[in-house]
Amino acid sequence: MRNSSVALITRDFILDPWLDQIADRLSERGYEIMRGPHQRPPAKTIFEPDQISELFGRADLVVATTRSIISRDVLSSPRLRAVVFPTIGTESVDLSIADELGIMVAHGPTPENFNSMSEATVLLMLMLSYDMHGTEAVLRENMPRPARVKATMLMGKTIGLLGLGRIGRGVVDRLQNWGVDFLVHDPHVDQAALPGNVRAVDLETLMSESDIVSIHAILTPETRHIVNAGLLARMKPTAWLINTARGGIVDEDALIDVLQRGRIAGAALDTFEQEPLPPDSRLRELDNVILTPHMIGHTQQIFDAIPDAAMDNIDRIMRGEPPLYMRNPQVLDRWLGRVRAIGEMAVRYAAGDAGAAS
């Protein structure tokens, strides 16, 4: 008799409570659950060769986060059908290797996730525009009212979006009728499908003409440090930068330099090259930066949706169906072939066991 399905669930210093819920729900369904080692920030978990054999050798699926590196050796596990990320990010797995091996990668871009992040991005735009820190300091520090306030209206501004996926489109939707114009840079954008106040441009134009630049790209080898010193130098001295995507998209040293010199007005950062943000980071010394610990859009609704979305993806995968949220749909045909081969292997194994028992 074939053993019950086996799920390897990694650990994550932020997401462990929700990973625990997924583990409990799978266990109730008869899955054998294995857990990865505890994650120790800021380092990402890298599985050693002996751990890969022990933890992944019998795994039918892996539930992982971006804080665990899913290497080729992990993906080469013989029974592995899929890697399921409970949240939206998948950058810790090389999709080209997953495609090559026929491994499905599922993730969790739930409506709660991208709508919360869209709302949070608008929040940061308003906090920067209305000088929230400065205005709050007038009261908290009993400062005199300034002769000329720094706050400016969002109306009339040009907002540049680097990436126009679900979150970026949510920002556009929320700011319709606010009297703003959008510039977007995204290789997958069709200008004909954009609203009248949204214009697709090259990255240099976006950086130089925007009053607010907001980053909504995914982190890949091609986008790492795509916002570099040269592009930051193109920004208006009155412009702000917002990054709620991934810290590695921005050259952090170059950003600190332009902020220290007042070359741009300021920034709002929810993601960093090293997380948690080190206590000695120079960003902490700057008074023209809003810093939040990769949780600006983390609402109750996002986290309530995580276990359900992950379980839905897992149930579909284990039935041999495409997951609801599929990161690499191009692998579907190869994945179906892999699933069939795994099933045939299991039948042969079971038949061998029966023969041995008789």
C-alpha positions in Angstrom: 0.0 0.0 0.0 1.4 3.4 -1.0 2.0 5.8 1.9 -0.1 8.9 2.2 1.0 12.0 0.4 4.0 13.8 1.9 4.2 17.6 2.2 7.4 19.5 3.2 6.5 22.8 4.7 9.4 25.3 5.3 9.6 27.8 8.1 9.5 31.5 8.0 10.1 34.0 10.8 7.1 36.1 9.6 4.7 33.5 8.2 5.2 30.6 10.6 1.7 31.0 12.2 0.0 30.7 8.8 2.4 27.9 7.6 1.4 26.1 10.8 -2.3 26.4 9.9 -1.6 24.9 6.5 0.4 22.1 8.1 -2.5 21.3 10.5 -5.1 21.3 7.8 -3.0 19.0 5.6 -2.3 16.7 8.5 -6.1 16.5 9.2 -6.4 15.3 5.6 -4.0 12.4 6.1 -0.8 14.0 4.8 2.5 13.2 6.3 4.0 16.6 7.3 7.7 17.3 7.4 9.0 20.7 8.5 12.1 22.5 7.4 14.6 24.0 9.8 13.9 27.3 11.6 14.6 30.3 9.5 17.1 32.7 11.0 16.9 36.2 9.6 18.4 38.0 7.8 19.9 34.9 6.2 17.7 32.9 3.9 17.4 29.1 4.5 19.7 27.1 2.2 19.2 23.4 2.3 22.4 21.3 2.5 22.7 18.1 0.4 22.0 15.8 3.3 18.9 17.9 4.3 17.6 17.7 0.7 17.6 13.9 0.7 16.1 13.7 4.2 13.5 16.4 3.8 12.5 16.3 0.2 13.2 12.8 -1.0 9.6 11.6 -0.4 7.9 14.9 -0.8 4.9 15.2 -3.1 4.7 18.9 -2.7 6.6 21.7 -1.0 5.0 24.7 0.7 7.7 27.4 0.8 8.2 31.1 1.1 10.7 33.5 -0.4 13.0 33.1 2.6 13.9 29.5 1.7 16.0 28.9 -1.4 14.4 26.2 -3.6 17.4 25.0 -5.6 17.7 22.6 -8.6 18.6 19.8 -6.2 15.4 20.4 -4.3 13.3 20.5 -7.5 14.9 17.3 -8.7 13.2 15.3 -5.9 11.6 12.3 -7.7 8.0 12.6 -6.4 7.8 16.4 -6.3 4.7 17.7 -8.2 4.8 21.4 -7.2 6.1 24.2 -5.0 3.3 26.2 -3.4 4.1 29.7 -2.2 1.3 30.9 0.2 2.0 34.6 -0.7 2.6 36.4 -4.0 6.4 36.3 -4.2 8.3 33.4 -5.8 11.7 34.7 -6.4 13.5 32.1 -4.3 12.8 29.5 -6.9 14.3 29.6 -10.4 11.3 29.3 -12.7 13.4 28.2 -15.7 14.6 25.2 -13.7 11.1 24.4 -12.6 9.9 24.6 -16.2 12.7 22.3 -17.3 11.8 19.7 -14.8 8.0 20.0 -15.2 7.4 21.4 -11.7 4.4 23.5 -11.1 4.9 26.7 -9.1 1.7 28.1 -7.4 1.4 31.2 -5.4 -1.1 33.5 -3.6 -2.0 36.7 -5.4 -5.3 36.8 -3.8 -7.7 39.8 -4.2 -7.1 40.5 -0.5 -3.3 40.7 -1.2 -3.2 42.9 -4.2 -6.1 45.2 -3.1 -4.5 45.7 0.3 -1.1 46.6 -1.3 -2.8 49.0 -3.7 -4.5 50.8 -0.9 -1.2 50.9 1.1 0.6 52.4 -1.9 -1.9 55.2 -2.1 -1.6 55.7 1.6 2.2 56.2 1.2 1.7 58.6 -1.7 -0.6 60.7 0.5 1.7 60.6 3.5 4.6 61.8 1.4 2.6 64.5 -0.4 1.1 65.8 2.8 4.3 65.7 4.8 2.7 63.5 7.5 5.9 63.2 9.6 6.5 66.9 9.5 2.9 67.8 10.4 2.9 65.3 13.2 6.1 66.7 14.6 4.6 70.2 14.9 2.2 68.8 17.5 4.4 66.1 19.2 7.4 68.4 19.6 5.5 71.6 20.3 7.0 73.3 17.2 5.7 76.5 15.8 3.6 76.3 12.7 5.8 76.7 9.6 5.5 79.9 7.6 5.3 77.8 4.5 4.0 74.2 4.7 5.6 71.4 2.7 2.4 69.6 2.0 1.2 69.5 -1.6 -1.9 68.1 -3.3 -1.8 64.8 -5.1 -4.1 66.3 -7.7 -2.1 67.4 -10.7 0.8 65.0 -10.1 2.3 62.6 -12.5 2.7 59.1 -11.0 5.2 56.7 -12.5 4.5 53.0 -12.0 7.4 50.6 -12.6 5.4 47.4 -13.2 1.7 47.3 -14.0 0.5 44.0 -12.6 -2.4 43.5 -10.2 -1.1 46.0 -7.6 -0.1 48.7 -10.0 -3.5 48.4 -11.8 -5.2 48.6 -8.4 -3.4 51.9 -7.8 -4.6 53.3 -11.1 -8.1 52.2 -10.3 -8.1 53.9 -6.9 -6.8 57.2 -8.2 -9.2 57.6 -11.1 -10.9 61.0 -10.8 -8.1 62.3 -8.6 -6.8 64.4 -11.3 -3.5 62.6 -11.7 -1.7 61.2 -14.8 0.2 57.9 -14.9 3.3 56.9 -16.7 4.0 53.1 -16.7 6.9 51.0 -17.7 6.1 47.3 -18.1 7.1 45.1 -21.1 3.8 43.4 -21.1 1.6 46.5 -21.3 -0.5 47.2 -24.4 -1.0 51.0 -24.7 -4.4 50.4 -26.4 -5.7 48.7 -23.3 -4.8 51.5 -20.9 -7.1 54.2 -19.6 -6.8 57.6 -21.1 -4.7 59.0 -18.3 -2.1 56.2 -18.4 0.8 56.3 -20.9 3.4 53.6 -21.4 6.9 55.0 -21.6 10.5 53.8 -21.4 12.1 53.7 -18.0 14.2 56.8 -18.4 11.2 58.9 -19.2 9.2 57.5 -16.3 12.0 58.4 -13.9 12.6 61.9 -15.2 8.9 63.0 -15.7 7.2 61.5 -12.6 6.5 63.4 -9.4 6.1 60.0 -7.6 7.8 56.8 -8.7 6.2 53.7 -7.3 7.8 50.2 -7.8 5.5 47.2 -8.5 7.9 44.9 -10.4 8.9 41.4 -9.4 12.5 40.7 -8.5 14.3 38.7 -11.2 18.0 38.7 -12.3 16.9 41.3 -14.9 15.2 43.6 -12.4 17.8 43.4 -9.6 19.2 47.0 -9.1 17.3 48.1 -12.2 16.7 51.4 -10.3 20.4 52.4 -10.1 22.4 55.6 -9.6 21.9 56.6 -13.2 18.1 56.4 -13.1 17.9 58.0 -9.7 19.9 60.9 -11.0 17.1 61.5 -13.6 14.4 62.1 -11.0 13.1 65.5 -10.2 14.5 67.1 -7.0 10.9 67.4 -5.8 10.1 63.7 -6.6 9.5 60.8 -4.2 10.3 57.1 -4.6 8.0 54.4 -3.1 9.1 50.7 -3.0 6.6 48.2 -1.7 7.8 45.4 -4.0 11.2 44.0 -3.4 14.3 45.8 -1.9 16.7 44.3 -4.4 15.0 46.2 -7.3 16.7 49.4 -6.0 20.4 49.9 -5.6 20.1 50.8 -1.9 23.5 52.5 -1.6 22.7 54.7 -4.6 19.3 55.6 -3.1 20.8 56.5 0.3 23.3 58.8 -1.5 20.6 60.8 -3.4 18.5 61.0 -0.2 21.4 62.2 1.9 22.2 64.9 -0.7 18.6 66.0 -1.0 18.8 65.1 -4.7 15.2 63.8 -4.4 12.6 64.9 -1.9 12.3 61.6 -0.1 11.2 58.0 -0.2 8.8 55.5 1.4 10.3 52.1 1.7 8.6 48.9 2.9 11.2 46.5 1.4 15.0 46.4 1.7 17.9 44.6 0.3 18.4 43.0 3.8 15.4 42.2 5.9 14.9 42.9 8.7 16.5 46.3 8.1 19.8 46.2 10.1 19.9 48.5 13.2 23.0 50.3 11.7 21.4 50.9 8.3 22.0 54.5 7.1 18.4 54.7 6.1 17.4 54.9 9.7 19.4 58.2 10.0 17.5 60.0 7.3 14.6 62.3 8.1 13.2 62.3 4.5 12.3 58.6 4.5 9.2 56.7 5.7 10.4 53.2 6.8 8.1 50.3 7.4 9.1 46.6 8.1 7.7 44.9 5.0 4.2 45.0 6.4 2.6 48.3 5.2 -0.1 46.4 3.3 -0.4 43.5 5.7 -4.1 43.5 6.6 -6.1 41.0 8.6 -7.8 40.1 5.3 -4.5 39.2 3.6 -3.5 36.8 6.3 -7.0 35.3 6.7 -6.9 34.4 3.0 -3.5 32.8 3.0 -4.4 29.2 4.3 -7.5 29.0 2.1 -5.7 30.0 -1.1 -2.8 27.6 -0.3 -5.2 24.7 0.4 -7.1 25.4 -2.8 -3.9 25.4 -4.8 -2.8 22.1 -3.1 -6.1 20.4 -3.6 -6.1 21.1 -7.3 -2.5 20.1 -7.8 -2.9 16.8 -6.0 -6.0 16.1 -8.2 -3.8 16.6 -11.2 -5.5 20.0 -12.0 -3.8 23.3 -12.6 -3.8 25.5 -9.4 -6.0 28.5 -9.2 -2.9 30.8 -8.9 -0.3 29.6 -11.3 3.1 31.3 -11.5 4.4 29.4 -14.5 1.4 28.4 -16.7 3.8 27.7 -19.6 4.8 24.4 -17.9 1.3 23.0 -17.8 1.7 20.3 -20.5 5.1 19.2 -19.2 3.7 19.2 -15.6 0.8 17.0 -16.6 3.2 14.5 -18.1 5.3 14.6 -14.9 2.2 13.9 -12.8 1.3 10.9 -15.0 4.8 9.5 -14.8 4.8 9.9 -11.0 1.5 8.1 -10.8 2.7 5.2 -13.0 5.8 5.0 -10.8 3.7 4.7 -7.7 1.6 1.9 -9.3 4.7 -0.1 -10.2 6.1 0.5 -6.7 2.8 -0.7 -5.1 2.8 -3.8 -7.4 6.3 -4.6 -6.4 5.4 -4.4 -2.7 2.4 -6.7 -3.3 4.5 -9.2 -5.1 7.1 -9.2 -2.3 4.4 -9.6 0.3 2.9 -12.6 -1.5 
